[in-house]
């Protein structure tokens, strides 16, 4: 049986519980908002990164939530032609800001794992040449 992890905060009125999956969805949405991110990766399947649609926002995201802190690992696919370090930095900043503002957690790490490069649907293989 899979254990659902949650962050619980107690106050005068009662308690507030935030499931890890919620934090994962926030991270996935924040990551896919960044220009240059083609999508989230579900991991390596036969050596090829599996690109997930926008409906699976918590896939490709690994979250560890403590009492007041969170660490996030994101597995992304970037668009062809972008500068990967710039896109990764923007993803880190956007994910950190989104999680902290929506949950009150302190995000201590946002690790980016670039799993592949996505091509626009109208780009053909012969159009992409290494020079």
PyMOL commands that set and color helices and strands:
alter all, ss='L'
color gray80, all
select helices_A, chain A and resi 20-32+84-103+125-127
alter helices_A, ss='H'
color red, helices_A
select strands_A, chain A and resi 6-10+15-19+37-45+48-52+61-65+69-79+106-118
alter strands_A, ss='S'
color yellow, strands_A
deselect
rebuild
show_as cartoon
